[in-house]
C-alpha cells in the first residue's frame, strides 16, 4: 500500500534507525519502497540522487505530495503515523 500511495523510504545500510524501521514491517520489509542512499561500504558520500533530493537524515519517508516524515523515534516513523499519512490500513 505504501508503494501504491507513492511513499518512498530513504535510508542507509549503516543506519541503525533504518534497520529498526525495517524490522517494524517484519517479513514484509522486502516489499518496502526503499531507496538506499549509500553504496556499500561507503559511509561518507551519499549517492547523487539523495543529494539532489536533499534527504535530511535517515530514515526519511517522502510522501507523494512531497511531504517528508523524518525519524520520530529510535525505530523510525511509527506504523500508525505512516498509516495516517498515507491512508494505508494497519494489519490486524
Number of C-alpha atoms within 10 A of each C-alpha: 15 20 15 10 14 14 23 19 23 21 25 22 16 14 14 16 20 22 17 16 24 21 13 15 13 9 9 10 14 10 11 15 16 18 15 15 20 18 13 10 8 12 13 8 11 15 13 11 12 18 12 8 9 9 19 12 14 21 28 21 25 18 19 15 9 11 11 16 17 18 18 13 11 13 18 22 21 15 17 11 12 18 14 12 15 17 12 15 13 11 5 3
